[in-house]
């Protein structure tokens, strides 16, 4: 959407600033009843606000207009967003016009102030030196927090804006969070105050009621943007845990920092992260890319078209769960959200993995991803031993559909043999097996592909067997395939040049799998079977990128020492398969007439949208208890929707490296075929304070590095140690070394900072000398 606005509403920014348009529409152009603001409207709004604030003369206003029009001067970024708005007219909101703020942490109000500032978009600075935080009260009480109620269950007209704190007894307190910025801040500060309140018991049960808080996605009318309270229920128990550790004493600098950063993690939508496993494949303008390799600026597929990735987050090692469906099996953390079909017109709601109910319909991509032309890797086999004479050179061809088919065929039923014989002489070959009934067609197709490498294969037949074998005895081809395509007893990985390839490349690759291991006449048609779970997931994603949802099933072995097998079948979308994949396959088309049990819409959902007569007009029969075929619905109705895949339950769990991304405008993206959701301050310490982030990452007993979840919020801000004496050369060198190794170590010489901040007042040497 931002790119489209940037094209339609050109602001005539200089050609030397090619990203000015999208940055302007993403960050500073507000939504109005007439649409998005133009640059001229933002300029005029900002100037009118400055004129009113500073009581400027006509000449001063004219000077501002001239320099802003000529792009010679601009106000602060926060002013570009809120300057001249009605929201800023409220005295409680004036701080929202500042880019940066700072405060000394001496009481609970300082914590509330920083949360308030963060919610207005200000960068928050907290001075946590000992002479300040020692003024905080001692932690007297132990808090037992329970969150009761669901966000957004109170209707808008009945919501309370202010937080209420009800003390029902010395041991019992209820906090009802108000639906406003002030309401959030009041509830946060109230919990902190309970920890030191002297007229209560030392053991307090605290009930948190979030039901008045507006749900995620609801518009914030004054400030702009949308609500994102998803982390509110997690905030209060985490705060209590930090406070309880300090019972009987005062908070230390790390605990103060954590209290601030936990609030910041809740406020900043960009920090509220659900996570996906590192090898999850994201649908992008460049094809399928693992989320661990996604870069900021990448264009990813969303329901609004391609949108830019504006941030990426390494979330460390976490538990991810399989989502068992009647389709494929994505994986995510329990708090990650997926789109769930909410009605027969294609609308959807967001649900956490932990909240999914059996028969919820996840939404699977039905758009064909274009991808890009890709190439095979360069030939590394040219370097040979000096006395080697038996390795004929190969040619690395263009990545044609024939070559993509060959790679798929190799993954399905190929074997790469490479090594040395008993005489220590090198050998190498690539072997393929096929059914005798299609061996002639395979021989032609295989020969055509191998000819592009400059090699051939010999055909072998066996008496009383219906299997033919093709052997290419090329050491160099074997080396090349061993390195890039397939290795014995090793999980198969689909190469990036296939995952990110063109439609033809991906379709031909799948055709190769079908010709090696598939069965077009099965019910449902069978594409591939493998013992490698990671490989079957990748194949599913390639199929998804062509707008086809497959179905995974498992076959348990009779022998307990054998591995289970993963089967991928095609329960629907025969026409799409025949149009995109079958043209490259020897086995040909799927038979349309076979009975198929594909993907469906619930009859109850259909009945909420249509009358029985309308449903009969679309060819549906039966009652509301009958599910309706999605493919027929897509043909008969005028509704466009993604493929509804039925959720069955949670499967196995694994601990893996996880990532998440923030997507501009859409705030969601397609990953592994499914529509999934994706959202700094400064802390100052004494020069003698320990470096809190230096040991943030630690290895577990297995050597896997992770961040303690209790301290993860420390990543929310930059940390600076303040020197009230002049730092030595050794201090500065150590600070630089620490910054290099751990990312933390910034130092500040307080007198110099004061002098710089007051340079206009220190206008002679005598005044400057004390600093």
N, C-alpha and C positions, 0 to 999 in steps of 0.2 A: 504494500500500500504506500509506504514512504517513497519508493522509487517512482510509483505511478504519479503521486502528487508532485514530486520533484519535476517530472516531465511536463505535466499539465499546467502547473503554476510556476513557470520559470520566474526567478527573482532577479535575473541578470547579474548574478554574482560573477566575479572575474573568472576567466577561463583558467587562470592559474590556481583556482580553488575548486577543483572538479567535484569534491565531496561536500561542498558548502550547502547545496540544495538538500540532499538527503539528511544531513546533520541538522539543518534548520528545521525541517518538517518533523524530524524525530524528536527534537529536544525543546524547541522554543515556540513552535506554532500551536496555539491552543485551539481546541474544538469550540465552535460557536454554533448557534442555531442555523447560520447561513453556510456552515462548513468550516474548513480549516483556515486559520489566519494566513494572509499573505505577509511577505516581509514588510511591505509598506504599512500594513495594519499593526504589526508588532512594533515597528518604529514609532508610529504615532501614539500607540498605547503607552509605550515606555516614556516618551517625551512628556505626554500629558501628566503622567504620574510624577515625574521628576519636577515639572513646573509647579505642581500642587504641593509636593513635599518641600521643595526648597524655596517656594514663593519667588520663582525666577521672573525676570523681566522679559519683555517681548524680544529684546535683542539677545538675551542669553538663550531663550528658547529657540530662536532662529539659528544661533550658532550650533546648538545641539542638533537641530534638524539637518543643517548643512553637512556637518562632520559625520553624522550617522548615515545620511544618504550616500555620501562619498566613501563610506566604510573606512573613515579615518579614525573613528572612535566608537566605542560600544560601552554600555554599562555592564555591570557584572552579570554573569550567566543567570543567577537567580532572579535578577531584575528583569531580564529578557522574558522570563517565564511568568512572574507574578506582578511586575511593575504595572501600575495603572489599572489593576483589576479591583473589583468590588471586594474580593476576599482580603486584599491588603488594607482596605479601609478599616477593618476591625483592629483595634489596638492590640488585641491578643495575638495577632498574626504578623506584627511588624518585623519580627526576627526572620521571617521567611524570605526576606529580601536580601539576606546576607549569605555570602558563599561560605564563610568560615566563622566559627565562634570558639570561645574557650572559657572555662570556668574552673575555680578552685573547689575541689571536693571536700567540703567541711561539714555537710549535713545531708539529710535525706532529700531535701529540696533540690540539691545540686544534681542528684541522680534523676529526679523527675524532670528537671530543666533540660538535661541532655536528651532524654527520650523525646520531650516536646520539640526540641530543636531538630532532632533527627527526623521526626515526622513531618516537619516543615521543609525538609530537604537541605538543611544546613549541615556542613561538616562540623562535627563536634570535637572539641579539644578538652581533655580532662587533665588537670594538674593533680597528680597523685603522690606528691612528695610527702614525707612523713609528718612534717610540721602541720600539714593540712589534714590528712586523713586521721591523724591522732585526735582530732577534734570530733570525730564521729562517735556516737554513743556505743557503749559496750553491748554486744549481742547477748541479751538476757534469756530470750524465750526460744523454745524448739517448736518449729512449725510443721504440722502434718497437713499437707495440701491435697485436696480432692477436687477434681473438675467435674461438675455435674451439669448436664444440659448440653445442647448442640448449638453451634454458631448459626445464627440466622433463623431460628425457629419462631421468634417473636415477629409479628407482622410490622412493616415499617411504621404505620401510624401509631403503634403501641410501644415503640421502642423508647427507652429512656436514654438521654444523651449524657447525663452525669452519672458517675459511679457512686453507688451507695455501699456503705460499710455498716453492717448490722452486727452488733455484739449481743448475742443471745445469752451468753454466760461468760464468766472469766475464762472458760476453756473452749469456747465456741464462737467463731466469727464467720460471717458470710459476706463475700465481696461480689456484687453484681456489676459487671463491667458495662460502662456507658458506651453508647454507639457514637463516639466522637473522638477527636484527637485528645481532648481534655479527659474524656472518659478512660481511654487507654492509660494515659499518664497517671491519672488519679489511682487507678487500680494497681499499677506498678509501684508507685510510691507508698500506697497504703500497705502493701505486703511488706515492704522494707521496714516501715515504721512499726509494724506488729512485732518484729523481731526484738525491738528494744523497749516496747511499751511496758511501763512498770505497774500499771493497775490491772494487769491480766495475769493469768496463771503462766507458769514457765513451760507448760505443755499446752499448745493451742491447736485445735482442729479448725482448719480454714477451708471453707467451701467456696469455690470459684464458679460463678454462673456466667457463661459467655453467650447466653441465648439472645441478648439484645444486640449483639454485634452483627453488623450487616455481613452477608456472605461474600465470598470471593467473586470478583467480577462486577459487583454492583458499582455504579458510577459515584465518584466523589464530586459533588456538584460545585463546591466552592474552589477547592485547591486544584481540581483537575485529576484525571487518571481514574483508576478503579481500585476498589478495596482488595486487599490480599491478607486476610487474617488467619491464614492456614496454620501459622505457628503459634498463635495465641494459646491454645490449650497446653502446649509444651512449656511455655515460658514460666509459669508460676511454680510448678514442681521443681524446675531447674534452679530458680532463684532460691527456693526454700533449702535445697540441698547445699548450696553455697553458704547460705546464712547459718544453717545448722552446724556446719563444720567449725564455725567460729564461736559457738555458744560458750559464754563465760569469758570472752576476751573481745578485743577490738579487731576489726577487719584489717588484713594486711593489703599491700598494694595489688597483689595478684587477684585476690578475692574482689576488691573494688573494681578492678579492670574487668573481671568476668561478669559482675553484675551489670556493668554498663554495656558490655558487648553482647550479653544475652538479649538485652532490650533492643540493641541495634540490629541483631540478627532477626528479630521478630518484625521490626519496623521496615527494614530495607527489603523490598520485594525481591530484589536481585539476589539476596542471600538465602532465600527460603528454597532449599534444594531437595528435590527428590532425585533418585539416582538410578542409572542404568549401568549394566556391566560393560567393561571396557571394549569388548568385541561386538557390542550391539551395532547393527548397521543402520546408519542414518541415510535417508533419501535426500540427495543433494542435486544441485545442477550439474555436478561432475559425476553423477552416478551414486553408487553405494560406498560410503566411507565409514569406517569404524569410529565410534564416538571419541575414542581416545586420540584419534588423528584429526578430528575436526579442529579447524582454526577459526579464530575470530575473523569475521568478514565473509566466511563461507555462506553460500546461499543454500538454504534447506527448504524442502518441500513442506508446505502448510496448506490448510484449506483455502487460504487467501492467495495461493500462488507461492512463488519462492520468496523467502524473507531472509534477511541477514542475521547471522549469529553475532550478537554484540558482547557476549562474554562466555567463558568456559570455566568449569570448576572441577578440580581434582578433589574427589570426595573420599579418597582413601579406600581401605579394605572394608567391605560391608557385606552383610547377608543379602543375597538376592534370591527370590523365589520364582519358580516356574509357574506360569499361568496356564493351566490345562484348559484347552478349549476343544471345540469340534473342528478346529482349523490347525494352525501352527501354535508353537509354544514360546511366547516371548518371556523375558525375565526382567525383574525390577525389584527394588526395595519395597517394603510394605507400605511406605508412605508416598510412593510415586503414584501419580494420577494418570488414568486412561480415560479416553472419551467413551461414554456409554450411550447407546441410542435411547432417546427418551420418547420419541413418537414416530409415527409412520411418515411424517413429512421430512425426516432426516435431521431434526434437532437432536442435540446431545447434551449430556451433563458430564461433569468430571467426578470421578470416584477414585479414592485411594485403592491400591491393591488390597489392603486389609478390609475394605468396605464392600468389595464386589460380592454380589449374590449369584448363586447358580442361575443360569439362563439369562443373566445380563448379556447384552449384545455389545461386544467391543467393535470398534470401527476399523476395518482393514482397507488399505489403499486400493482404489480401483482405477487409478490413473497410470498410464504407461510413462515411465520415467525415461527421458530422452537419452541421458548420458552423453558421452563425448567420444570421438574417434581416439583410440588408444593404440599403442604399439607394443610389440614383444620386446623383452629385455635384450640388451646387446649380447653378442656371442663372446663368452669368456674362454671358450675351449681352444682358441687359436694358439695359446701358449702351450707348447708340447715339450716333452723331454728331448734332448738333443738327438738321441738315437732312435726316437720313435718314428716308424715308417708305416704303421698299419692303421693310422687314424685319418681317414679321408675327411676333408673339410666339409662343413655344412654351410648352407646359406640361411640367414635369418630373414624370413619373408615378412610381408605386411600381414597385419592381423585381419585376415579375411574371414568370412563365415565358415569356410572350410577348415581353417586353422582353429577357430573357436570350437567347432564341432569335434575336431581331433582331440583337443584338450578335455572336453567333456567325456568323450569316448574313453580316453585314458583314465580319467578319474573313476569311471564306472567299472571298467573291466580290463584295464591295462596294468602291466607289470614292468617296472624298470629294474633291470639287473645290471649291477656295476661292481667291479672288484678285480681281484687277481686270482689266477688259477694256481694249481699246485707247483707250476714252474715259475711262479711269480711274474707271469705276464699279464698285462691288463686285458680285461674283456669288458664288453658292454653291449647291451641290446635292450630293445623295447618290444614287448610282446602284447598282443591283443587277442582275446578269444571272442567268438561269436557263434550264434546258432547257425546250423547248416542251412536252414530255410532262407536266410537273408545274406548268406556269405558272399554270393556273387555281387549283390549291390554294395555290401560293405567293402569288398575288395576294390571296387571302382572308386568309391568315395575316399577310402583310406589312401589309395594310390595317388589320387589327385591332391590330397593334402600333403603327403610325404614328398611328392615331387617338388613342392614349393620349398622344402628344406634341402632338396638335391639328393634325396635318398630314396630307397625302395624297400619293400617288405616281401618276404616269401611266404606263400600259403602252405600250411600243413593240414592234412586230413588224417583221420584215424578210423580204422575199421571198427564197426559196431558202436561208434560214438556219433552223436549228432552235433558235435562241436568242431569247428574249424579254428585254426590258430594262424596268426600272422606275426612274423618275426622280422624286425628291422635290426640287423647286426651292425649298427653304427655306434662306435664308442663315443663319438662326439655328440650325437643326438641323445644317447643315453646319459652322458654327463649333463647336457643342457636340461633334459627332462628331469633328471634326478635333482638338480639344483632348483629349478623353477616350478616343476609340475607335480611330481609325485615321488615319494620314497617308501620303500617297503616298511611295514609295521609302524608307520608314522601317520598321525592324523592328517587327513587331506585338508589343505587350505586353498580356497579358490583365489587365484592371483588377482591383484588389484586391477590389472589390465582387462580382466573379465568383469569384475564388480563395477568398475567405472566405465566400461565400454559402451558402445552404441547399442541401440535396440537389437540390431541384427546380431551383434557379437554375443549378447546375453541369450538371445533366443536360440542361436546356433549351438551355444554351449549346452543348454538344456536339452536340445535335440540329440547331442552326443551322449548325454546321460541316458536318455530314453532308448537310444539304439543299443547301448551297451548292457543296460540293466533293467530296462523298463518293459511294460506290457500294456499295449494299447487296448487289448480286448478284455482285460480284467474289469471287474465291477467293484469298485471304481478303478479306472485306469491307474497303473502303478508307474511311478517315475524312477525311484531309486531306493535301494536298501543299503544301509551301511552300519558299521559298528561305531562310527565316529559321530558323536552327538554334535560337536562343533561344526562338522562338515554339513550335517543335515540342516542345521540352522542357517548356514550360509546359502544353501540351495533354496531353502524356503524364502529367504530374502530376495534372491535373484528372481524367483517366481513372482514375488510380491511386486518387484519393480516393474513387472510387465502387467500389473493390474489383475493378477490371478492369485487367489488364496488357495493354498494346498491344505492337506490334512496329514498330521503326523500320528502314527500309531507305533507301538513297540511290540516286539516279539521276545518273550522271555525264553532263554535257552533251557533245554532239559538237563544239560550238564551244568552244574553250578560253577564250574571253572571257565565256562564260555561267557563271552560278553553278550549283553542284550543287543538286539538289532532294531534300528530305527527305520521305519518305512514312511515314505512320502507318496501320497496318492493325490489324485485330481478328482474331487467329488463334484466339481462344477466347472463352469466356464470352458466347456468343450469348444465352443465357437471361437473364443479368444485364443485357445491353444492352437486350434487348426489354422487360424489366421496368422499367428505370430511365430509359432514354433514348428509346427508340422512341415512347412515347406523345406526345412533343412534336415528333416529326419527320414531315414530309410523306411522306418516302420509306418510312416504316413499319418493319416488323420485318425482322430478318435471318432468312434461311431456315435452320432448324435442321438440315435434312437434308444440307446441303452438307458435303463432306469437309473436315475441319479438321486442321491440323498445329499443335497448340498446345504446351502445356508438359507436361513428362514427369518421371517418376521413373526413375532407372537400374534396370534389371532386377537387377543385382548387389545393389543396396541393398534391393530388394524381397525377393530370395531370402534375405537375411540375417535378415529379420524373419518371413517366412511360409514354410510348406511349399508344394510345388507344388499339393497338393490345396486348400489354403486360397486360393491365388491363383486356381485354376480356379473355386473357389466364388464369387469376386468377378468372374468373367467374363474373366479374363486368360488368354491363350494364348501359347505360344511358349517361348523359353528365357531364361536369365538375361542373354543378350546383347541382348534386346529391351527397349526403354524402354516404360514404361507411362504411359498418359494420366492426367494429374493430375485432370482433372475427373471422370473415371469413378471414379478411386480415392477422391476426396472423397465421391462419392455412395455407393459400395459399402462402404467401410470406415467404422469408427467414429472414425477419426483426424481431428483438425482440425489443419491446418497451413497456413502461408502458401504462396503460389504459387511453385513452384520454377522459377527462370529460369536457363537455362544460360549460363554465362560462356564466351565464345569467345576473348577475348584483349584486350590493351590497344590502344586506338586512338590518336588524335591527342592531343597535349599542348599546353597553353596556360598562360600565366602570368597569374593573376588574383588579386584580393583574396580572402582566405580567412578563415573564422571556424570556431569550434567552440563547443559548449555542454556543460555538465555537467548531467545529468538525475538527479534524486533517485531513489534506491532502485533503479531499473531500469538506469541507466547505459547506456542505448541508446535509440534513437528511430527513427521512420520518416521518411525524407527522400527526396524524389523517388520515392516508392513503395517504397523498399528499407529493410530493417532494418539500421541502422548503429550502430556503437559510439560513444560519446563519450569527467574525473578532476579569514604573511610575517614574514619576519624583519626585523631592523634591522641596518644596517651603519654603524659610526661611523668617521669620518675626521678628520684634522687640519683646522683652520680654513683652512689654506693649500692643502689638497688640491683638485684640480679637480673639477668637478661631472661625474660619470661618465655620468649619464643625459641631460645637457643636449643632447648631440648624438647620442642613440641613434637617432633617426629621421633618415635622410638621403635626398635624392632621387638617383635614378640618372640616366644620361645622357638618358633620355626624360622626366624630370620626375616619375616615379613614386616615391612615398615608401616606404621599406622599412627594416627593421632588419637590420644586419649579423648573420647567424646566429652569428658568433663571439662576439657581445656580447649576444645575446638573453636569456641567463640573468640579466642584470643586473636584469631586470624582477621577479625573484623577491622582492626585498626593498626596504624603504624605506632611504634613505641620509640620514645626519645628519652634519654637520660640527661638531666639538667645539671651542669656544673656551675656552682656559685664561686668557685675559684677558677683561675685560668687553667685549662687542661694542658698537661705536658705533651711533649712530642710522643712519648710512649702511649699516653691515653689516646691520642688521635690515631696513631698507627694501629693500636689494638681495636679501636672502633671500626676502622676501615676493614681490618682482617675479619672481624666478627660479621660485618655487613656482607662480606664476600661469601663466607662459609654458611651463615645461617639466615641471612636476610634481615637480621636485627643488629643494631649497634649504633644507630644515629645518636649523636650527642649535640648538646647546645650549651654555649657559654652564656649564662643569663645576662651579665652586664652588657655584653655585646648586643644581645637581642633587644634589650631595653633601649640601648643607644640607637640602634637602627630604627626601632619603632618611634623614636622621638627625635629623629635627625633634624626635623624642621625647627625644633626648640633649642637644640644644642648648636647654636650658630657661632660659637667661638671656642677657642681652645680651653679657656678656663672652665666653661660649663661642661666640656667634653671630658676633661681630665679625670674626674672621679670614676668614669666608666672604663 
